[in-house]
Amino acid sequence: MQFQDAAKLSRSRELGQTLHHLNLNRYPHVPNPRGCKKRASVALIIRVRPTFPDTATFDTSACGLAARSDQERLNAFFAQGWVQRGDPEVLFIKRAARKGDRWTSHIAFPGGGRDPGDKDDLAASIRETREEVGMDLEADHCLNVGNLSERVVTAWLGKTPLMVLCPFVFLHMRVDTEPLALQPAEVHSAHWVSLRALTSPYLNSYIRSDVSQPFGRSDSDFIRTLIRLLFGQVLIKGIDLVPTESVYCNSGADLLPSGPRVSTVASGLLSFLSSARTTWENPSQQLILWGLTLGIMSDFLRILPSCDPSKLWAWPTLSHVDHQFSIWLFTLAYRKQKLREIESSYPAKDTMIGGPSGPGELDHTTFTTFQARSRKEVQDSALLEMLGGYYDRARAAVYLTLLLRIGTGCLLTAWGARELRNRRSQKL
């Protein structure tokens, strides 16, 4: 029991240090690339759930907006006993299933595109959160801690810039607020998930993305089917979410499966070759965190000294074995180089536990050095230097595999034609 209490205290101290750091060190603005005007903002909202027998209380005089600085509010909040013994959680939403939506039914953070009337990217995240889940991030019990690195979101294989995504971090200091009010046109459900669950290696998963999705504007089912046959599916690393609390949209129209489950090999193959654009449109499917949202979450977890977010992520690949092998071979040296760069950004293991301030807490110099290294790596990833180089090599590998397929097909065709001529000449 004492070990569990010490672990909770350590997590609380780590989270407090990290939020202090984010509040004092804002990530720089990333301008839109040429030809891309869209910007979007999301809100990474953190709260602390009290553990039995503690009861959560909100001290307005110590933690509220009453002429106190952000640092004073953070200090007062994390000084409370129930917070130190509590369990930090993050809010995720499952987007509503909508045809034509690139991110239909994905796990995401509340947020959306910036409107002309928004003062800045932060205002866009606050407005979108209020519209989607009914949470007022400007309330007395909410604190805009800071932001994470902005990143340019691109289309499949990193070719075309779609928008600049701006993540903001908020601390929600109450757990006794009114239930979330979900916008049915935007949100299917909302889920609070413990930070402990997000770092558990036993919840690692993957998702199969429809490789023909970038060609979804085409009305030709034949073209999309041909693309699936040539490339297979995209395999992307994910995390199974285990919520501590969930809220579902009260419309109830899409809570039940819309069709039968795939139960045979033949029906599974038919489903794969059909014109369905994604494989995750059924809202009753398991909750899997992946893609952009996993990348943002990894950026935050990277700043927690005891977390190694590299274990939460894997390089995307294709499901066909020949594509997998060529991508693995072409990107091997690049992946090793990037992993060495990531590992070098972490402090030594013996600096992560213990310290002059207490169990699980880093001294100021070590923590500042670690955060500076983490900020550099995160900023690099925001500029797509990591995935951009990987996608360039993966593209070359896929093209080579297709050429090898064509060459092998031509050789087999020539061999078959020759054998057929030989047999005909022997009969004559």
C-alpha positions as CSV (number, residue, x, y, z in Angstrom):
1,M,0.0,0.0,0.0
2,Q,2.9,2.4,0.8
3,F,4.5,1.6,-2.5
4,Q,1.2,2.5,-4.3
5,D,0.9,5.7,-2.4
6,A,4.6,6.6,-3.3
7,A,3.9,5.8,-7.0
8,K,0.9,8.1,-7.0
9,L,2.8,10.8,-5.3
10,S,5.6,10.5,-7.8
11,R,3.1,10.7,-10.8
12,S,1.6,13.8,-9.3
13,R,5.0,15.5,-8.8
14,E,6.0,14.6,-12.4
15,L,2.8,16.0,-13.8
16,G,3.1,19.1,-11.7
17,Q,6.7,19.7,-12.9
18,T,5.7,19.1,-16.5
19,L,2.8,21.5,-16.5
20,H,5.0,24.1,-14.8
21,H,7.5,23.7,-17.6
22,L,4.9,23.9,-20.3
23,N,3.5,27.1,-18.7
24,L,6.9,28.8,-18.7
25,N,8.1,27.6,-22.1
26,R,5.7,28.1,-25.0
27,Y,6.4,26.3,-28.3
28,P,7.0,28.7,-31.3
29,H,4.4,29.5,-33.9
30,V,4.6,27.4,-37.1
31,P,3.4,29.3,-40.2
32,N,1.4,27.7,-42.9
33,P,3.3,26.3,-45.8
34,R,2.9,27.7,-49.2
35,G,-0.5,26.8,-50.7
36,C,-2.0,25.7,-47.4
37,K,-4.2,28.2,-45.5
38,K,-6.1,25.9,-43.1
39,R,-5.2,25.9,-39.3
40,A,-6.9,23.7,-36.6
41,S,-6.6,23.6,-32.9
42,V,-7.2,20.9,-30.3
43,A,-7.4,20.8,-26.5
44,L,-5.5,18.2,-24.5
45,I,-7.5,18.4,-21.2
46,I,-6.1,16.9,-18.0
47,R,-7.9,16.3,-14.7
48,V,-7.1,14.4,-11.5
49,R,-9.6,11.8,-10.3
50,P,-9.5,11.3,-6.5
51,T,-8.9,7.9,-5.1
52,F,-10.9,6.3,-2.3
53,P,-11.5,7.7,0.4
54,D,-10.5,11.1,-0.8
55,T,-13.0,13.7,-1.9
56,A,-12.2,16.3,-4.6
57,T,-12.6,19.9,-3.6
58,F,-11.9,23.1,-5.6
59,D,-10.4,25.9,-3.6
60,T,-11.5,29.0,-5.4
61,S,-9.3,31.4,-3.4
62,A,-6.2,29.4,-4.0
63,C,-6.7,27.9,-7.5
64,G,-9.2,30.3,-9.1
65,L,-8.6,33.3,-11.4
66,A,-8.7,35.8,-8.5
67,A,-5.6,37.8,-9.4
68,R,-3.3,34.8,-9.2
69,S,-0.6,33.9,-11.6
70,D,-0.7,30.6,-13.5
71,Q,2.3,29.3,-11.5
72,E,0.6,30.2,-8.2
73,R,-2.5,28.3,-9.3
74,L,-0.5,25.3,-10.3
75,N,1.4,25.3,-7.0
76,A,-1.8,25.5,-5.0
77,F,-3.5,22.8,-7.0
78,F,-0.8,20.2,-6.7
79,A,-0.2,21.0,-3.1
80,Q,-3.6,19.5,-2.2
81,G,-3.5,16.0,-0.7
82,W,-6.2,14.5,-2.8
83,V,-4.4,15.7,-5.9
84,Q,-1.1,14.2,-4.8
85,R,-2.8,10.8,-4.2
86,G,-5.1,11.1,-7.3
87,D,-5.0,9.6,-10.7
88,P,-4.4,12.0,-13.7
89,E,-6.7,11.5,-16.7
90,V,-7.0,12.8,-20.2
91,L,-10.2,13.5,-22.2
92,F,-10.6,11.9,-25.6
93,I,-13.6,12.0,-28.0
94,K,-14.7,9.6,-30.6
95,R,-15.7,11.5,-33.7
96,A,-19.1,10.9,-35.3
97,A,-19.2,8.6,-38.3
98,R,-19.7,10.9,-41.4
99,K,-19.2,10.1,-45.0
100,G,-16.6,12.1,-46.7
101,D,-14.9,13.0,-43.4
102,R,-11.2,12.1,-43.6
103,W,-11.2,11.5,-39.8
104,T,-14.6,9.8,-39.4
105,S,-15.0,7.8,-36.2
106,H,-11.4,8.5,-35.1
107,I,-10.3,9.0,-31.5
108,A,-9.3,12.6,-31.2
109,F,-9.0,15.6,-28.8
110,P,-11.8,18.2,-28.8
111,G,-11.1,20.8,-31.4
112,G,-11.4,21.8,-35.0
113,G,-10.7,24.3,-37.7
114,R,-9.9,27.9,-37.0
115,D,-12.7,30.3,-38.1
116,P,-12.1,33.9,-39.4
117,G,-13.8,35.2,-36.2
118,D,-11.3,33.4,-33.9
119,K,-8.7,35.8,-32.3
120,D,-6.0,33.2,-32.5
121,D,-5.3,29.4,-32.4
122,L,-6.0,29.3,-28.7
123,A,-9.4,30.9,-29.1
124,A,-10.2,28.3,-31.8
125,S,-9.5,25.4,-29.4
126,I,-11.6,27.0,-26.7
127,R,-14.5,27.6,-29.0
128,E,-14.4,24.2,-30.6
129,T,-14.3,22.5,-27.2
130,R,-17.3,24.4,-26.1
131,E,-19.2,23.5,-29.2
132,E,-18.3,19.8,-29.3
133,V,-18.4,18.7,-25.7
134,G,-20.0,21.7,-23.8
135,M,-16.9,22.3,-21.7
136,D,-16.0,26.0,-20.9
137,L,-12.2,26.2,-20.8
138,E,-12.4,29.8,-19.8
139,A,-14.2,28.9,-16.5
140,D,-12.6,29.7,-13.1
141,H,-11.6,26.0,-12.6
142,C,-9.8,25.7,-16.0
143,L,-6.2,26.7,-16.7
144,N,-4.5,27.0,-20.1
145,V,-1.2,25.6,-19.1
146,G,0.6,26.0,-22.4
147,N,0.9,24.4,-25.8
148,L,2.7,21.5,-27.5
149,S,4.6,21.8,-30.7
150,E,2.6,22.7,-33.8
151,R,2.9,20.4,-36.7
152,V,2.1,20.4,-40.5
153,V,-0.5,17.7,-41.2
154,T,0.0,16.1,-44.6
155,A,-2.0,13.7,-46.8
156,W,-1.0,10.0,-47.2
157,L,2.8,9.4,-47.4
158,G,3.5,13.0,-46.5
159,K,3.1,14.5,-49.9
160,T,0.5,17.3,-49.7
161,P,0.1,19.7,-46.7
162,L,-3.4,19.8,-45.4
163,M,-3.3,22.1,-42.4
164,V,-1.2,23.3,-39.4
165,L,-2.4,21.6,-36.2
166,C,-2.0,23.5,-32.9
167,P,-2.3,21.5,-29.6
168,F,-3.0,23.3,-26.4
169,V,-2.9,21.8,-22.9
170,F,-5.5,22.6,-20.2
171,L,-5.8,21.6,-16.6
172,H,-9.4,21.0,-15.4
173,M,-9.3,21.4,-11.6
174,R,-12.8,20.0,-10.9
175,V,-14.4,16.6,-11.3
176,D,-17.8,17.5,-10.0
177,T,-19.0,19.6,-13.0
178,E,-22.1,19.0,-15.1
179,P,-22.0,16.1,-17.5
180,L,-20.5,16.8,-20.9
181,A,-23.0,17.9,-23.6
182,L,-21.9,16.2,-26.8
183,Q,-22.7,17.7,-30.2
184,P,-24.2,14.7,-32.2
185,A,-23.1,16.0,-35.6
186,E,-19.5,16.0,-34.4
187,V,-19.0,13.7,-31.5
188,H,-20.1,10.1,-30.9
189,S,-18.7,9.7,-27.4
190,A,-16.3,11.2,-24.9
191,H,-13.9,9.2,-22.6
192,W,-11.7,10.0,-19.7
193,V,-8.6,7.7,-19.7
194,S,-5.9,7.4,-17.1
195,L,-2.3,8.4,-17.9
196,R,-1.3,5.0,-16.5
197,A,-3.3,3.2,-19.1
198,L,-1.7,5.3,-21.9
199,T,1.7,4.1,-20.9
200,S,0.9,0.4,-20.3
201,P,2.7,-1.9,-22.8
202,Y,-0.1,-4.4,-22.5
203,L,-2.5,-2.1,-24.3
204,N,-0.5,-1.8,-27.5
205,S,-2.5,-2.4,-30.6
206,Y,-2.7,-1.5,-34.3
207,I,-5.2,-0.4,-36.8
208,R,-5.7,-1.3,-40.5
209,S,-6.2,1.8,-42.6
210,D,-7.8,1.7,-46.0
211,V,-5.0,2.5,-48.4
212,S,-7.5,3.7,-51.0
213,Q,-8.8,6.5,-48.7
214,P,-6.6,9.2,-50.3
215,F,-8.4,8.3,-53.6
216,G,-11.8,8.5,-52.0
217,R,-13.0,11.4,-54.2
218,S,-13.0,9.0,-57.2
219,D,-16.4,7.5,-57.9
220,S,-14.8,4.4,-59.4
221,D,-15.1,1.4,-57.1
222,F,-12.9,-0.5,-59.6
223,I,-10.0,1.9,-59.1
224,R,-10.2,1.7,-55.3
225,T,-10.4,-2.1,-55.4
226,L,-7.3,-2.2,-57.7
227,I,-5.4,0.1,-55.3
228,R,-6.3,-2.3,-52.4
229,L,-5.1,-5.3,-54.4
230,L,-1.8,-3.6,-55.2
231,F,-0.9,-2.1,-51.8
232,G,-3.0,-3.9,-49.2
233,Q,-3.7,-2.0,-46.1
234,V,-1.7,0.5,-44.0
235,L,-0.7,-0.9,-40.6
236,I,-0.5,1.8,-38.0
237,K,0.5,1.4,-34.3
238,G,-2.2,2.2,-31.7
239,I,-3.2,1.9,-28.1
240,D,-6.4,0.3,-26.8
241,L,-8.1,2.8,-24.6
242,V,-9.6,1.7,-21.3
243,P,-11.8,4.6,-20.1
244,T,-12.5,5.3,-16.4
245,E,-15.6,7.3,-17.4
246,S,-17.5,7.5,-20.7
247,V,-20.3,9.7,-22.0
248,Y,-22.2,8.8,-25.2
249,C,-24.2,11.1,-27.4
250,N,-27.9,10.9,-26.4
251,S,-29.1,10.7,-30.0
252,G,-28.7,6.9,-29.8
253,A,-29.0,6.6,-33.6
254,D,-25.6,5.0,-34.1
255,L,-25.0,3.1,-30.9
256,L,-25.9,-0.2,-32.5
257,P,-24.0,-2.0,-35.3
258,S,-25.4,-1.1,-38.7
259,G,-24.6,-4.5,-40.2
260,P,-23.7,-8.1,-39.5
261,R,-20.3,-9.0,-38.1
262,V,-17.7,-10.5,-40.4
263,S,-17.6,-14.2,-39.5
264,T,-16.1,-16.1,-42.5
265,V,-13.0,-15.8,-44.7
266,A,-15.1,-15.2,-47.8
267,S,-17.2,-12.4,-46.2
268,G,-14.0,-10.9,-44.8
269,L,-12.4,-10.9,-48.3
270,L,-15.6,-9.4,-49.8
271,S,-15.6,-6.7,-47.2
272,F,-12.0,-5.9,-48.0
273,L,-12.6,-5.6,-51.7
274,S,-15.8,-3.7,-51.3
275,S,-16.1,0.1,-51.8
276,A,-16.1,0.8,-48.0
277,R,-13.5,3.5,-47.5
278,T,-12.5,2.6,-43.9
279,T,-12.6,-0.4,-41.6
280,W,-13.4,1.5,-38.4
281,E,-16.7,3.2,-39.2
282,N,-18.8,1.0,-36.8
283,P,-19.1,3.1,-33.6
284,S,-19.3,0.0,-31.4
285,Q,-15.8,-1.0,-32.4
286,Q,-13.0,-1.0,-29.7
287,L,-11.5,2.4,-28.9
288,I,-8.0,2.7,-30.4
289,L,-5.8,5.8,-30.1
290,W,-3.6,6.2,-33.2
291,G,-2.4,8.6,-35.8
292,L,-2.3,12.3,-35.2
293,T,-3.8,12.1,-31.7
294,L,-1.3,9.5,-30.6
295,G,1.4,11.7,-31.9
296,I,0.2,14.6,-29.9
297,M,-0.2,12.4,-26.8
298,S,3.3,11.1,-27.3
299,D,4.7,14.6,-27.5
300,F,3.2,15.3,-24.0
301,L,4.3,11.9,-22.5
302,R,7.8,12.6,-23.8
303,I,8.1,15.4,-21.4
304,L,7.3,13.2,-18.4
305,P,10.7,12.1,-17.1
306,S,9.7,8.5,-16.3
307,C,7.9,7.8,-19.6
308,D,9.5,6.4,-22.7
309,P,7.0,7.3,-25.5
310,S,9.1,5.5,-28.2
311,K,7.5,2.3,-26.9
312,L,4.1,3.7,-27.7
313,W,4.8,4.3,-31.4
314,A,6.0,2.2,-34.4
315,W,6.7,3.1,-38.0
316,P,3.7,2.6,-40.3
317,T,3.9,0.0,-43.0
318,L,1.8,-1.9,-45.5
319,S,0.1,-5.3,-45.0
320,H,1.5,-7.0,-48.1
321,V,4.6,-9.0,-47.2
322,D,6.7,-7.9,-50.1
323,H,5.9,-4.2,-49.4
324,Q,6.7,-4.8,-45.7
325,F,10.1,-6.3,-46.5
326,S,11.1,-3.6,-49.0
327,I,10.0,-0.8,-46.6
328,W,11.9,-2.4,-43.8
329,L,15.0,-2.7,-45.9
330,F,14.9,0.8,-47.4
331,T,14.3,2.5,-44.0
332,L,16.5,0.4,-41.8
333,A,19.5,2.8,-41.6
334,Y,17.2,5.8,-41.3
335,R,15.1,4.3,-38.4
336,K,18.3,3.3,-36.5
337,Q,19.6,6.8,-36.9
338,K,16.4,8.4,-35.6
339,L,16.1,6.0,-32.7
340,R,19.7,6.9,-31.6
341,E,18.7,10.6,-31.7
342,I,15.7,10.0,-29.6
343,E,17.6,7.9,-27.1
344,S,20.3,10.5,-26.8
345,S,17.6,13.1,-25.8
346,Y,16.8,11.1,-22.6
347,P,18.7,11.5,-19.4
348,A,20.4,8.6,-17.7
349,K,18.0,6.1,-16.1
350,D,19.5,6.7,-12.6
351,T,18.4,10.4,-12.8
352,M,14.7,9.5,-13.3
353,I,14.1,8.1,-9.9
354,G,14.7,9.9,-6.6
355,G,16.3,13.3,-6.1
356,P,16.8,15.9,-3.5
357,S,13.1,16.9,-3.6
358,G,11.7,13.5,-2.9
359,P,10.9,10.2,-4.5
360,G,10.4,10.3,-8.3
361,E,11.2,14.0,-8.5
362,L,14.1,15.4,-10.5
363,D,16.4,18.1,-9.3
364,H,15.9,21.4,-11.1
365,T,19.1,21.2,-13.3
366,T,18.5,17.6,-14.5
367,F,14.8,18.3,-15.2
368,T,15.6,21.5,-17.1
369,T,18.2,19.8,-19.2
370,F,15.9,16.9,-19.9
371,Q,13.1,19.2,-20.9
372,A,15.3,21.2,-23.2
373,R,16.4,18.0,-25.0
374,S,12.8,16.8,-25.2
375,R,11.7,20.2,-26.7
376,K,14.3,19.9,-29.4
377,E,13.2,16.4,-30.4
378,V,9.5,17.3,-30.3
379,Q,10.1,20.4,-32.4
380,D,11.9,18.4,-35.0
381,S,9.0,16.0,-35.2
382,A,6.6,18.9,-35.6
383,L,8.5,20.0,-38.7
384,L,8.1,16.5,-40.1
385,E,11.8,15.8,-40.4
386,M,11.3,12.4,-38.8
387,L,8.3,11.0,-40.7
388,G,9.1,13.0,-43.8
389,G,12.3,11.2,-44.4
390,Y,10.8,7.9,-43.6
391,Y,7.9,8.4,-46.1
392,D,10.4,9.4,-48.8
393,R,12.2,6.1,-48.4
394,A,9.0,4.1,-48.0
395,R,7.6,5.5,-51.2
396,A,10.8,4.5,-53.1
397,A,10.5,1.0,-51.6
398,V,6.8,0.7,-52.7
399,Y,7.7,1.8,-56.2
400,L,10.5,-0.7,-56.4
401,T,8.3,-3.5,-55.2
402,L,5.7,-2.7,-57.9
403,L,8.5,-2.7,-60.5
404,L,9.7,-6.0,-59.3
405,R,6.1,-7.3,-59.5
406,I,5.8,-6.1,-63.0
407,G,9.2,-7.5,-64.0
408,T,8.3,-10.9,-62.3
409,G,5.0,-10.9,-64.1
410,C,6.6,-10.2,-67.5
411,L,9.2,-13.0,-66.9
412,L,6.5,-15.5,-65.9
413,T,4.4,-14.4,-68.9
414,A,7.3,-14.8,-71.3
415,W,8.2,-18.2,-69.8
416,G,4.6,-19.4,-70.0
417,A,4.3,-18.2,-73.7
418,R,7.6,-20.0,-74.5
419,E,6.4,-23.2,-72.8
420,L,3.1,-23.0,-74.7
421,R,5.0,-22.6,-78.1
422,N,7.2,-25.6,-77.3
423,R,4.3,-27.8,-76.5
424,R,2.5,-26.8,-79.7
425,S,5.7,-27.4,-81.8
426,Q,6.1,-30.9,-80.2
427,K,2.5,-31.8,-81.1
428,L,3.2,-30.8,-84.7
